[in-house]
Amino acid sequence: MIKNEKVMMYGTPTCPDVPPVRGMLQRAQVAFDYVNIAEDAESRGKVMAINDGNASVPTLVFPDGSSLTEPSTAVLRQKLESLGYTVPKPTLWQSLRDNPFYSIMGSAILLFGLYDGNWVFIGLGLALLAFTVVSSRR
């Protein structure tokens, strides 16, 4: 694949898996176009054709015709590296920003635990935030 060719990324604004994938593509400096399938019926049909009738997102289509659907960070990193991209590990801030659902939930649980003085919630909040950071660095 030539690095100048664009990857197509299909997603929806409500999918919590879209921001981490977008963040990794940006860190690796991959040229890509994002299409919101909730607003584009033709693209939704393409995604459903790729995924056996399911509108699963994020779905990535590479210039060579291969695709990945709902890839883990490890799988996406491996694919990008096989195409010649260098994928830098995210900083702490990038990890939290690229996973807004888990970051917000972890922060909310932690803050509730601090407010209530409940060590269980404090521990759960910290564990969720740690999971967010560790999972994005794989």
Backbone as a printed PyTorch tensor [residue, N CA C, xyz], in Angstrom:
tensor([[[  0.8410,  -1.1830,   0.0000],
         [  0.0000,   0.0000,   0.0000],
         [  0.8810,   1.2390,   0.0000]],

        [[  0.4930,   2.2190,  -0.7550],
         [  1.1960,   3.4890,  -0.7820],
         [  0.6610,   4.3370,   0.3560]],

        [[  1.5610,   4.9300,   1.1330],
         [  1.1370,   5.6910,   2.3010],
         [  0.2630,   6.8850,   1.9530]],

        [[  0.3220,   7.3700,   0.7330],
         [ -0.4660,   8.5460,   0.3580],
         [ -1.9340,   8.2160,   0.1080]],

        [[ -2.2540,   6.9520,  -0.0490],
         [ -3.6420,   6.5620,  -0.2660],
         [ -4.3940,   6.6140,   1.0590]],

        [[ -5.6560,   7.0210,   0.9980],
         [ -6.4350,   7.2060,   2.2240],
         [ -7.1470,   5.9320,   2.6650]],

        [[ -7.2460,   5.7910,   3.9580],
         [ -8.0370,   4.7420,   4.6000],
         [ -9.4280,   5.3340,   4.8040]],

        [[-10.4560,   4.5320,   4.6150],
         [-11.8300,   4.9710,   4.9020],
         [-12.2060,   4.4540,   6.2900]],

        [[-12.6530,   5.3640,   7.1240],
         [-13.0990,   5.0020,   8.4680],
         [-14.5870,   5.3070,   8.5710]],

        [[-15.3680,   4.2700,   8.8320],
         [-16.8060,   4.4190,   8.9940],
         [-17.1380,   4.3180,  10.4790]],

        [[-17.9500,   5.2340,  10.9610],
         [-18.3010,   5.2210,  12.3760],
         [-19.5810,   5.9920,  12.6350]],

        [[-19.8740,   6.1290,  13.9200],
         [-20.9880,   6.9660,  14.3800],
         [-20.4890,   7.7660,  15.5790]],

        [[-21.0910,   8.9320,  15.8220],
         [-20.6350,   9.7520,  16.9430],
         [-20.8820,   9.1250,  18.3100]],

        [[-21.8080,   8.1780,  18.3900],
         [-22.1470,   7.5890,  19.6840],
         [-21.3580,   6.3270,  20.0090]],

        [[-20.5550,   5.8440,  19.0820],
         [-19.7970,   4.6090,  19.3240],
         [-18.5530,   4.9070,  20.1550]],

        [[-18.4080,   4.2840,  21.3240],
         [-17.2470,   4.5600,  22.1660],
         [-15.9390,   4.0050,  21.6010]],

        [[-16.0030,   3.1460,  20.5780],
         [-14.7800,   2.5900,  19.9940],
         [-14.1930,   3.4630,  18.8960]],

        [[-14.9310,   4.4560,  18.4270],
         [-14.4460,   5.3150,  17.3340],
         [-13.2900,   6.2220,  17.7820]],

        [[-13.3820,   6.9480,  18.9140],
         [-12.2790,   7.8500,  19.2710],
         [-10.9140,   7.1680,  19.4330]],

        [[-10.8100,   5.9800,  20.0590],
         [ -9.4820,   5.3630,  20.1480],
         [ -8.8930,   5.0100,  18.7800]],

        [[ -9.7360,   4.5530,  17.8630],
         [ -9.2650,   4.2000,  16.5230],
         [ -8.8210,   5.4650,  15.7930]],

        [[ -9.6380,   6.5070,  15.8690],
         [ -9.2830,   7.7820,  15.2290],
         [ -7.9780,   8.3230,  15.8180]],

        [[ -7.8320,   8.2330,  17.1340],
         [ -6.6140,   8.7130,  17.7790],
         [ -5.3730,   7.9700,  17.3040]],

        [[ -5.4750,   6.6570,  17.1460],
         [ -4.3260,   5.8830,  16.6820],
         [ -3.9740,   6.2450,  15.2400]],

        [[ -4.9820,   6.4050,  14.4040],
         [ -4.7220,   6.8000,  13.0130],
         [ -4.0340,   8.1610,  12.9680]],

        [[ -4.4680,   9.0820,  13.8090],
         [ -3.8610,  10.4080,  13.8440],
         [ -2.4230,  10.3570,  14.3560]],

        [[ -2.1760,   9.5780,  15.4140],
         [ -0.8120,   9.4700,  15.9390],
         [  0.1390,   8.8540,  14.9200]],

        [[ -0.3540,   7.9130,  14.1200],
         [  0.4700,   7.2520,  13.1100],
         [  0.5550,   8.0760,  11.8230]],

        [[ -0.1530,   9.2030,  11.7840],
         [ -0.1770,  10.0970,  10.6280],
         [ -0.6910,   9.3910,   9.3710]],

        [[ -1.7460,   8.6080,   9.5620],
         [ -2.4030,   7.9110,   8.4600],
         [ -3.4170,   8.8710,   7.8330]],

        [[ -3.3660,   9.0150,   6.5230],
         [ -4.3740,   9.8150,   5.8280],
         [ -5.6650,   8.9990,   5.8020]],

        [[ -6.7450,   9.5780,   6.3250],
         [ -8.0100,   8.8490,   6.3380],
         [ -9.1790,   9.8110,   6.1920]],

        [[-10.2780,   9.2680,   5.6990],
         [-11.5340,   9.9960,   5.6360],
         [-12.5020,   9.3260,   6.5920]],

        [[-13.2200,  10.1260,   7.3590],
         [-14.2070,   9.6150,   8.3060],
         [-15.5990,   9.8400,   7.7250]],

        [[-16.4330,   8.8050,   7.7650],
         [-17.8040,   8.9090,   7.2870],
         [-18.7330,   8.4560,   8.4160]],

        [[-19.6850,   9.3190,   8.7580],
         [-20.6810,   9.0110,   9.7760],
         [-21.8090,   8.2400,   9.1000]],

        [[-21.9140,   6.9490,   9.3780],
         [-22.9230,   6.1300,   8.7010],
         [-24.3370,   6.4120,   9.1970]],

        [[-24.4680,   7.1380,  10.2970],
         [-25.8010,   7.5180,  10.7720],
         [-26.4060,   8.5930,   9.8680]],

        [[-25.5590,   9.2930,   9.1190],
         [-26.0260,  10.3600,   8.2350],
         [-25.8600,  10.0230,   6.7560]],

        [[-25.2490,   8.9120,   6.4390],
         [-24.9520,   8.5590,   5.0460],
         [-25.4380,   7.1370,   4.7720]],

        [[-26.6170,   7.0390,   4.1650],
         [-27.2430,   5.7260,   3.9430],
         [-26.4130,   4.8490,   3.0070]],

        [[-25.7970,   5.4400,   2.0040],
         [-24.9850,   4.6540,   1.0730],
         [-23.7920,   4.0230,   1.7890]],

        [[-23.1340,   4.8020,   2.6330],
         [-21.9970,   4.2750,   3.3940],
         [-22.4420,   3.2300,   4.4090]],

        [[-23.6060,   3.4390,   5.0060],
         [-24.1590,   2.4360,   5.9340],
         [-24.3500,   1.1130,   5.2000]],

        [[-24.8280,   1.1710,   3.9710],
         [-24.9860,  -0.0340,   3.1590],
         [-23.6560,  -0.7180,   2.8800]],

        [[-22.6110,   0.0690,   2.6250],
         [-21.2730,  -0.4970,   2.3980],
         [-20.7800,  -1.2220,   3.6460]],

        [[-20.9710,  -0.5870,   4.8000],
         [-20.5350,  -1.1930,   6.0620],
         [-21.3090,  -2.4780,   6.3180]],

        [[-22.5950,  -2.4710,   6.0530],
         [-23.4060,  -3.6700,   6.2550],
         [-22.9950,  -4.7800,   5.2850]],

        [[-22.5990,  -4.4230,   4.0760],
         [-22.1340,  -5.4250,   3.1160],
         [-20.8230,  -6.0550,   3.5810]],

        [[-19.9590,  -5.2530,   4.1610],
         [-18.6740,  -5.7620,   4.6580],
         [-18.8790,  -6.6710,   5.8640]],

        [[-19.8580,  -6.3330,   6.7080],
         [-20.0440,  -7.0030,   8.0040],
         [-21.2730,  -7.9100,   8.0530]],

        [[-21.5630,  -8.6010,   6.9850],
         [-22.6450,  -9.5900,   6.9460],
         [-23.9820,  -9.0480,   7.4400]],

        [[-24.3260,  -7.8240,   7.0030],
         [-25.6150,  -7.2460,   7.3580],
         [-25.6270,  -6.4370,   8.6380]],

        [[-24.5080,  -6.3430,   9.3200],
         [-24.4320,  -5.5760,  10.5640],
         [-23.7900,  -4.2200,  10.3080]],

        [[-24.3090,  -3.1940,  10.9330],
         [-23.7400,  -1.8450,  10.8180],
         [-22.6980,  -1.6450,  11.9180]],

        [[-21.7140,  -2.5230,  11.9710],
         [-20.6940,  -2.5090,  13.0250],
         [-19.6540,  -1.4320,  12.7410]],

        [[-19.4050,  -0.6180,  13.7440],
         [-18.3950,   0.4270,  13.6170],
         [-17.5080,   0.4340,  14.8530]],

        [[-16.2970,   0.9040,  14.7290],
         [-15.6900,   1.4270,  13.5190],
         [-15.3240,   0.3070,  12.5420]],

        [[-15.5040,   0.6100,  11.2690],
         [-15.0510,  -0.2660,  10.1930],
         [-14.0480,   0.5240,   9.3730]],

        [[-12.8920,  -0.0540,   9.1860],
         [-11.8340,   0.5770,   8.3970],
         [-11.6700,  -0.1930,   7.1000]],

        [[-11.5840,   0.5330,   5.9960],
         [-11.3320,  -0.0770,   4.6910],
         [-10.0330,   0.5270,   4.1690]],

        [[ -9.0810,  -0.3440,   3.8870],
         [ -7.7620,   0.0770,   3.4330],
         [ -7.7150,   0.1070,   1.9020]],

        [[ -6.8080,   0.8980,   1.3370],
         [ -6.7340,   1.0110,  -0.1240],
         [ -6.5410,  -0.3170,  -0.8590]],

        [[ -5.9630,  -1.3170,  -0.1810],
         [ -5.7770,  -2.6180,  -0.8340],
         [ -7.0490,  -3.4620,  -0.8290]],

        [[ -8.1450,  -2.9080,  -0.2460],
         [ -9.4230,  -3.6140,  -0.2090],
         [ -9.6650,  -4.3830,   1.0740]],

        [[ -8.6480,  -4.5400,   1.9100],
         [ -8.8360,  -5.2510,   3.1800],
         [ -9.5790,  -4.3440,   4.1570]],

        [[-10.1690,  -4.9590,   5.1720],
         [-10.9260,  -4.1720,   6.1530],
         [-10.7250,  -4.7410,   7.5540]],

        [[-10.9770,  -3.8840,   8.5260],
         [-10.9970,  -4.2720,   9.9360],
         [-12.2730,  -3.7060,  10.5390]],

        [[-12.9440,  -4.5070,  11.3290],
         [-14.1650,  -4.0670,  11.9980],
         [-13.9760,  -4.1750,  13.5010]],

        [[-14.2620,  -3.0810,  14.1870],
         [-14.1210,  -3.0070,  15.6430],
         [-12.7740,  -3.5590,  16.0980]],

        [[-11.6690,  -3.0760,  15.5030],
         [-10.3660,  -3.6430,  15.8670],
         [ -9.9260,  -3.2060,  17.2630]],

        [[ -9.2570,  -4.1130,  17.9520],
         [ -8.6280,  -3.7340,  19.2180],
         [ -7.4280,  -2.8550,  18.8820]],

        [[ -6.9040,  -2.1640,  19.8840],
         [ -5.7410,  -1.3200,  19.6200],
         [ -4.5560,  -2.1660,  19.1640]],

        [[ -4.4060,  -3.3590,  19.7160],
         [ -3.2890,  -4.2270,  19.3240],
         [ -3.4170,  -4.6650,  17.8670]],

        [[ -4.6110,  -5.0420,  17.4460],
         [ -4.8340,  -5.4890,  16.0600],
         [ -4.6220,  -4.3350,  15.0860]],

        [[ -5.1540,  -3.1620,  15.4220],
         [ -4.9790,  -2.0030,  14.5400],
         [ -3.5120,  -1.6030,  14.4610]],

        [[ -2.8150,  -1.6000,  15.5870],
         [ -1.3820,  -1.2720,  15.5880],
         [ -0.6200,  -2.2400,  14.6800]],

        [[ -0.9090,  -3.5330,  14.8000],
         [ -0.2350,  -4.5410,  13.9790],
         [ -0.5050,  -4.3090,  12.4940]],

        [[ -1.7460,  -3.9950,  12.1380],
         [ -2.1000,  -3.7420,  10.7380],
         [ -1.3550,  -2.5240,  10.2080]],

        [[ -1.3610,  -1.4330,  10.9750],
         [ -0.6960,  -0.2180,  10.5210],
         [  0.8090,  -0.4190,  10.3820]],

        [[  1.3980,  -1.1340,  11.3220],
         [  2.8420,  -1.3940,  11.2340],
         [  3.1660,  -2.2840,  10.0470]],

        [[  2.2680,  -3.2180,   9.7070],
         [  2.4980,  -4.0660,   8.5350],
         [  2.4210,  -3.2580,   7.2420]],

        [[  1.7580,  -2.1060,   7.2970],
         [  1.6580,  -1.2330,   6.1300],
         [  2.7700,  -0.1840,   6.0960]],

        [[  3.6650,  -0.2390,   7.0770],
         [  4.8200,   0.6610,   7.0760],
         [  4.6840,   1.8990,   7.9350]],

        [[  3.6150,   1.9930,   8.7110],
         [  3.4450,   3.1500,   9.5830],
         [  4.1140,   2.9030,  10.9240]],

        [[  4.5800,   3.9710,  11.5390],
         [  5.0880,   3.9240,  12.9020],
         [  3.9740,   4.4430,  13.8000]],

        [[  3.6030,   3.6350,  14.7860],
         [  2.4980,   4.0020,  15.6740],
         [  3.0710,   4.2970,  17.0590]],

        [[  3.2410,   5.5850,  17.3850],
         [  3.7740,   5.9110,  18.7030],
         [  2.7690,   5.5810,  19.8050]],

        [[  3.2900,   5.2070,  20.9510],
         [  2.4280,   4.9500,  22.1070],
         [  1.7890,   6.2680,  22.5330]],

        [[  0.5370,   6.2350,  22.9670],
         [ -0.1210,   7.4860,  23.3860],
         [  0.4210,   7.9740,  24.7210]],

        [[  0.3830,   9.2820,  24.8870],
         [  0.7050,   9.8510,  26.1900],
         [ -0.4710,   9.5690,  27.1310]],

        [[ -0.2820,   9.8480,  28.3900],
         [ -1.3650,   9.6610,  29.3630],
         [ -2.5950,  10.4730,  28.9370]],

        [[ -2.3910,  11.7300,  28.5780],
         [ -3.5060,  12.5860,  28.1790],
         [ -4.1940,  12.0410,  26.9340]],

        [[ -3.4280,  11.5910,  25.9310],
         [ -4.0200,  11.0370,  24.7160],
         [ -4.8440,   9.7910,  25.0280]],

        [[ -4.3660,   8.9630,  25.9380],
         [ -5.1060,   7.7570,  26.3230],
         [ -6.4660,   8.1150,  26.9040]],

        [[ -6.4970,   9.1100,  27.7710],
         [ -7.7540,   9.5160,  28.3980],
         [ -8.6650,  10.2250,  27.3950]],

        [[ -8.0860,  11.0720,  26.5300],
         [ -8.8780,  11.8000,  25.5340],
         [ -9.4540,  10.8660,  24.4770]],

        [[ -8.6870,   9.8530,  24.0870],
         [ -9.1250,   8.9380,  23.0360],
         [-10.1520,   7.9240,  23.5190]],

        [[-10.3820,   7.8550,  24.8030],
         [-11.3690,   6.9250,  25.3790],
         [-12.3280,   7.6980,  26.2830]],

        [[-13.1120,   8.6160,  25.7020],
         [-13.9200,   9.5070,  26.5500],
         [-14.9490,   8.7850,  27.4160]],

        [[-15.5630,   7.7320,  26.9110],
         [-16.5790,   7.0360,  27.6970],
         [-15.9810,   6.4930,  28.9900]],

        [[-14.8690,   5.7550,  28.8700],
         [-14.2550,   5.1500,  30.0550],
         [-13.6070,   6.2010,  30.9440]],

        [[-13.0500,   7.2450,  30.3420],
         [-12.4350,   8.3120,  31.1340],
         [-13.4720,   9.0390,  31.9820]],

        [[-14.6010,   9.3530,  31.3730],
         [-15.6570,  10.0660,  32.1000],
         [-16.2550,   9.1750,  33.1850]],

        [[-16.5150,   7.9070,  32.8400],
         [-17.0810,   6.9920,  33.8390],
         [-16.1120,   6.7930,  35.0080]],

        [[-14.8430,   6.5620,  34.6980],
         [-13.8510,   6.3740,  35.7570],
         [-13.7290,   7.6030,  36.6380]],

        [[-13.7170,   8.7840,  36.0120],
         [-13.6160,  10.0350,  36.7740],
         [-14.8480,  10.2410,  37.6450]],

        [[-16.0220,   9.9590,  37.0910],
         [-17.2580,  10.1400,  37.8560],
         [-17.3140,   9.1940,  39.0640]],

        [[-16.9260,   7.9410,  38.8420],
         [-16.9320,   6.9760,  39.9540],
         [-15.9160,   7.3870,  41.0120]],

        [[-14.7310,   7.8170,  40.5750],
         [-13.7010,   8.2700,  41.5110],
         [-14.1850,   9.4780,  42.3100]],

        [[-14.7440,  10.4640,  41.6230],
         [-15.2200,  11.6660,  42.3170],
         [-16.3530,  11.3490,  43.2910]],

        [[-17.2550,  10.4460,  42.8990],
         [-18.3110,  10.0540,  43.8220],
         [-17.7060,   9.3900,  45.0600]],

        [[-16.7200,   8.5200,  44.8330],
         [-16.0700,   7.8640,  45.9650],
         [-15.3980,   8.8520,  46.8880]],

        [[-14.7410,   9.8660,  46.3170],
         [-14.1010,  10.8930,  47.1430],
         [-15.1400,  11.7100,  47.9010]],

        [[-16.2290,  12.0530,  47.2300],
         [-17.2970,  12.8180,  47.8620],
         [-17.9340,  12.0330,  49.0050]],

        [[-18.1810,  10.7560,  48.7560],
         [-18.8780,   9.9130,  49.7260],
         [-17.9330,   9.2880,  50.7500]],

        [[-16.6370,   9.3750,  50.4860],
         [-15.6770,   8.7310,  51.3860],
         [-15.7200,   7.2190,  51.2810]],

        [[-16.1190,   6.7060,  50.1320],
         [-16.2840,   5.2720,  49.9300],
         [-15.0870,   4.7170,  49.1660]],

        [[-14.2850,   3.9090,  49.8290],
         [-13.0600,   3.3750,  49.2250],
         [-13.3380,   2.4180,  48.0790]],

        [[-14.4890,   1.7820,  48.0900],
         [-14.8360,   0.8720,  46.9890],
         [-14.9710,   1.6610,  45.6870]],

        [[-15.6970,   2.7810,  45.7390],
         [-15.8660,   3.5870,  44.5410],
         [-14.5550,   4.2620,  44.1230]],

        [[-13.7750,   4.6810,  45.1040],
         [-12.4720,   5.2690,  44.7820],
         [-11.6220,   4.2430,  44.0340]],

        [[-11.5990,   3.0220,  44.5480],
         [-10.8280,   1.9560,  43.9100],
         [-11.3540,   1.6080,  42.5220]],

        [[-12.6720,   1.5320,  42.3860],
         [-13.2620,   1.2340,  41.0730],
         [-12.9450,   2.3310,  40.0650]],

        [[-13.0520,   3.5810,  40.4860],
         [-12.7530,   4.7010,  39.5940],
         [-11.3020,   4.6840,  39.1470]],

        [[-10.3980,   4.4630,  40.1020],
         [ -8.9730,   4.4000,  39.7550],
         [ -8.6770,   3.2060,  38.8510]],

        [[ -9.3270,   2.0730,  39.1270],
         [ -9.1130,   0.8820,  38.2960],
         [ -9.5950,   1.1230,  36.8660]],

        [[-10.7460,   1.7780,  36.7060],
         [-11.2580,   2.0460,  35.3620],
         [-10.3580,   3.0280,  34.6120]],

        [[ -9.8740,   4.0390,  35.3080],
         [ -8.9520,   4.9820,  34.6620],
         [ -7.6430,   4.2890,  34.2800]],

        [[ -7.1330,   3.4320,  35.1600],
         [ -5.9070,   2.6960,  34.8490],
         [ -6.1240,   1.7580,  33.6670]],

        [[ -7.2680,   1.0720,  33.6300],
         [ -7.5850,   0.2010,  32.5250],
         [ -7.6220,   0.9840,  31.2070]],

        [[ -8.2030,   2.1750,  31.2520],
         [ -8.2930,   3.0330,  30.0580],
         [ -6.9090,   3.3260,  29.5120]],

        [[ -5.9980,   3.6890,  30.3760],
         [ -4.6380,   4.0490,  29.9490],
         [ -3.8850,   2.8060,  29.4620]],

        [[ -3.9330,   1.7300,  30.2190],
         [ -3.1880,   0.5180,  29.8660],
         [ -3.7020,  -0.0920,  28.5640]],

        [[ -5.0240,  -0.1530,  28.3900],
         [ -5.5690,  -0.7800,  27.1970],
         [ -5.2400,   0.0010,  25.9330]],

        [[ -5.0930,   1.3120,  26.0350],
         [ -4.7720,   2.0860,  24.8370],
         [ -3.2950,   2.0120,  24.4780]],

        [[ -2.4600,   1.5280,  25.3910],
         [ -1.0140,   1.4690,  25.1340],
         [ -0.5740,   0.1130,  24.6080]],

        [[ -1.4980,  -0.8180,  24.4390],
         [ -1.1270,  -2.1490,  23.9400],
         [ -0.7310,  -2.0960,  22.4950]]])
